[in-house]
Amino acid sequence: MGKRDDLIAQYADDLRKKCGMEPDMELLTKVTIGCGPAIYDADASTVAATQPGEVETVKKNFLIRKLGLEDGPELDDAIAQAIETYGKSERHKYRAVIYYMLAKHFGKETVYD
């Protein structure tokens, strides 16, 4: 297995153990690939949920630009819910896992087809 496969396995493990959901491995793989080289950078691979600028980046770059959603309070609520599901005390909230949960939440899996 390559490094990306190892990371996907780790993300799947987080979804099962920390988020209490069984991942759709095909979608998780596509979301991970969509994150590009950021998954290999220790800082970029995680979402700093306590930093408002980071949450805004997730909203603008992923929810609005990638998923094509319109800005509104429901986007902030969905991000907060994903962070809560992952566990606020969890230090390493992987970007691919957060993006996966958000894509599922909004029913935007077809973006990755």
Steps between C-alpha positions, in 0.01 A plus 500: 500500500615852424494799729165621363345156561632509857342842554167387354504203739571739789214729394264201476607394848424850633157493337424165663649555846474875558198593289295183536432449130590237245679674212420466133856411401457603137381848600764532772770414247368761255476767771855421612632524144308827463693645794814470289846530653356661814448153649878455521563828687461476877342845531287501185369147552305603809229755571575735789139517616568763766631751246221701336713557188540127451125438530444781248747330263307173523179687426631706208737256333311177554131559562454797269766451233526120483148389593329801343292592805372850572633681806270501797475406867433135411861473376640617834258268681614202288867574568430529873307172490785320319748633756271391784462153345878467464541610863592850609779364717649305209820685409542358152187558298606383157387722214398202284277367781333839555449542124360147474247565777398832343457349153278228652308753711406707197443199271772621264671168439442539124754785493761224517360288213 
